[in-house]
């Protein structure tokens, strides 16, 4: 059902191939676009660059199933570090149920004032599902992802666990998706301000592809960032 995508396919060309095969775009985020399969049972998340979601998708593939975790079927590599994640089709969840799962996990978002190295807020989880074995397992796995991301990326943002990132499967089950992030605004600021010292985790190709994510809308601002990137001397280029 998924068209064949060569490893040097760009994210834009991948989306075009999916649309030609009958997939339809159903959502756009800061980092990726999502298309639904013709039978509406699968989704394809297409991005030119998103290292945080790649960590998450790989962990979903490697770990055992969890009923509160989105089912990932495959990660298809594209040009450079772009990729397509093939996963179950999800829909918006009931907000009250989503809020309860967020509270049950007890992991604050990266913008919350939590002490470094402490992924759980004071008092811990408080939702009705806090002690559910599958929620306990999911909490442990997300905390592992947070530690892995923080060790890999200087501009790691942390957790992004909020009701909007809790979706619902066809059977009504709640699914956590997109729970961690690299801090994109700081990547933008670092390119703009010539802060190569903050961008040492990324190659020039990574940053060029970053400027192609949906949040980097084509226009004067993104053009200015591309010029700033051209002038930037990155680690290893001296």
N, C-alpha and C positions, 0 to 999 in steps of 0.2 A: 504493500500500500504506500510506503514511503518511497519516493523516487530515489534512484541511485545518485549519490552526491560524492564527487571526487574530492580528495583531501585539499585540493587547491581552490575549491569553490568558495566564493565570497558569501557573506551572509545575505547580501541583496540578491545574488544569483540563486542561493538556496531558497529564499522566499519565493522568487519567481518560479522556480521549478515545482515547489509545493503547490502554488496557486494553479499552475498548469495541470497538475495532477488532481485538481478538485478540492484542495484544502482551502479553507477560508480564514482570513484574519479575524480573530475574536478579541484581541487585546493587545495593548502596547504599554510597556513600562518604561522606566528610565534606561534600562540596559538591553531590553530584548522585545521582540514581537512574538506573539503567540498565534498559531493557526490551528484550527480544528480539522480533523480528518473528514472525508466526505460522509462517513457514517456517524460522525459526532461521538466516537468512542475514545479517540486519542487526541492528544495535543502535541504540537511541536513548538518548542521554545527556541527561537533562532536569535543568536547574538554574535556580533563580530568580536566581542571581548567582554568577559565577565568572570574574573577568576574566582569570586566568592561562590557564585551559583555552581561553577564547575566542581569546587570542593564538595558542595552539598550533593550534587547529582552523583558524583563518584561514590560518596559515602552511602547514598541510597542504594546504589547498585551492589556495593560490597557487603552491606549489612543485611541482617535478617529482616523480613517484612515486619511492619508495625502498622496497625490499623489507623493510627493517627498521623501517619507519614505518607506523603504522596508516593504513588507507585511509579518508579522510573524504569522504563523498558530498555532504553539504549541511549548512549551519547555518541553522536556522529561527528567526528572532527571535520572542521572546515579550514580555510586558509589561516595561516599563523596559529593563533589560539582561539579562533572562533569555533563554534560548535552548535549542533542542534540536539536538544534533549527531547526524546520521545517519551511521553508519559501519559498517564490516564487523563481523560477529559474531566475537568472540574468546573464548578459553577459557584457563584457567590453563596456564602453560608448564612444561616440565620445569625444575626448579630449577637443576640443574647448567648447562644450556644458558643459562638466564636469567642466572646469575651470570657466565658467560663473556662474554655480551654487555655486561653492566654494566662488567666489568673492561676490556673492549675499548674502550668509549667513554671511560673514564678521567675522567669528570666527577663530582665528589663531590656529595653531597646538601647542601642548604642548611644542615644542622646540623653539617656537618664544619668543622673549624678551618682554612679555606682563606683566604689573604690576600685582601682586597677587590680585585676587578677581575681576579683570577686564577682562571678557571673550571677549570683543570686541576691536579690534585694533583701534588706533587713526583714526578718519575719518569714522569709521563704514563700513558697507557693501557698495560695489561699483558696483556690477554686474547689468545687465539689469533686473534681476528678484528681486532686493532687496526689492521692495515694494509690490511684489505679496503677497496676503493674505496667501497663503499656505506656502510661504517661511518665512513670518513673524511668522506664527505659528510654523514652524519647528525650527526657530532660538530660539524662546522662550522655546520650549521643550528641545532642546539640552543644552541651558544655565541652565535649571533646572537639567538636568542630570549631568552637570559639577559640580554644587553646591552640589548635592547629593553625587557624588563620592568623592569630596574633603572632605566632612564631614565624610565619612566612612573609607577612606583609607589613611594612612600616605604616602604611596608610589604612590599616585594617579598621573598619568601622564598628565591628562587633555584631550584636544580635539585632534583628529587626522583626521581633515577634509581637505582632499586633493583630487585631481582628481582621484587618484587610488582607493579611497573609494567611488567614485560615479560610480554606475553601471547602466545598462540599462535593462528594462523589454522587454518582447517579443513585446509589442506594441510600443516600442521606448521611453517610458517614463523614465525619470531619477529617480534613487533611491539612497538615502544616506544610506550607511551601514557601520557598525564598526566605529562610530565616536568618541569613547572615549576609554581610555586605562589606565591600571595600568602599572607603569614603570618597565617592566620586567628586563632590565639590572641592575637596582638598587636592585631588589630582588636577582638576581644572585650575585652581589657584596656583599650584606648583608649576604647571606649564606656563601660565600667564606671567608669573613673577620670576621665571628663570631659575627655579629652585631644583636643579638637577639632583642635589643631595637628598631630596625627599622622594625621588623617583627611581632609586637604584634597584628596586625589585622588578622594574619593567624595561623591556627593550624599546627601541624606537618604533618597531612594527606594532608592539602592544599599544603604544600611545597613539599612533596613527589610527589604529582600529578603534581605540577608545573614543576618538573624535568622530566615529561613525555610529555610535550607539544612539538610540532614539532621543535621549536627553540633549544631545549636541545637535540642535536643530540647524539645518543648513542656513547660512546667512552671514552677516558681517561679524558677529561675535565668534562664531566657529572658525571663520576664515582668519580672524586675528589670532586665534589660538593655534591654528596650523602654521602661521608665520612665526609665532613665538616658538613652536616646537622645532621648526627648521633651524632656528638660531641657537637652540639649546645643545650644549655639549654634554652627552650622557656618559655615564660610567663605561669605560672600555673603548670609548671613541677618541680619547686623547692620544 
